[in-house]
Amino acid sequence: MYHKLRIPETCIELWQECQSLVNELLKDCAAKTSGIIIESSSIFNPDPGSIYLITDGDISETYDRQLIVIHEKGDLLNADGLAYPKLTRYETDFSATVDEYDGAAFINGITADNNKFSTWNKYLSCLLQSYQILMSHFSQQDSSSLPEFRQYNSGDIIIEEGTEGNEVFTLLSGAARVMSEGKEVGIIKRDEIFGAIAALTNTPRNATIVATTDCDTLVAKSENFQSLLLTRPDIVHKLVEDMARTIVTSNQRIIELSKESD
């Protein structure tokens, strides 16, 4: 198991320990079906009465579109869901292959063997503790990287053209206009994300944003915003939509200004 983001080394050690126990847990347990191929970019719906060994590829486990962990070759899937159905979801970016084992036969083999029973308890303990540490780690990160609530009065400059900036803004209420070389080339609407290009590329601001009414904004540092982009595809989609709308609006305004000057 692993994660896309930086996580405590203790989590990695616990996951490695889990994987080291898999062979012992599956000893003398025959596969029900071997070589099941899970197609790329698909959702894997496991049989609630089965467990699965990944023999090739990676499978992500998510909840409410948030990545929990990425399972890799040698990991068990659904072993912790035999007693109670899992509420998480398994997804793949690329194709993966798994072997399926009957859950009841797996548990019967564990309860009939004291050594396996001890190994099983150790496996579940390592898994539980890793998730506890992971939750604590991301909770601390979330509290330290929460966006700042910032208010602007009508006429205030929110972003100034040509300046350096590492902040990304979301307009919660109010309206703002986009100015380039002293001319209005666009507007910022409620819930729109702006200032992302300069913040993410470490380049000077290419426009001035002026509040046309009193505005409420959320402001995130670029490094925290980048972490959100890795874990929240909905934010990526929203950002692309906002950037596309801004480009179209700005181009239209530039054409209008060009005609006016002729």
Secondary structure, 3 states (H helix, E strand, C coil): CECCCCCCHHHHHHHHHHHHHHHHHHCCCCCCEEEEEECCCEEECCCCCEEEEEEECCEEEEECCEEEEEECCCCEECHHHCCCCCCCEEEECCCEEEEEEEHHHHHHHHHCCHHHHHHHHHHHHHHHHHHHHHHHHHHHHHHHCCCEEEEECCCCEEECCCCCCCEEEEEEECCEEEEECCEEEEEECCCCEECHHHHHHCCCCCCEEEECCCEEEEEEEHHHHHHHHHHCHHHHHHHHHHHHHHHHHHHHHHHHHHHHHC
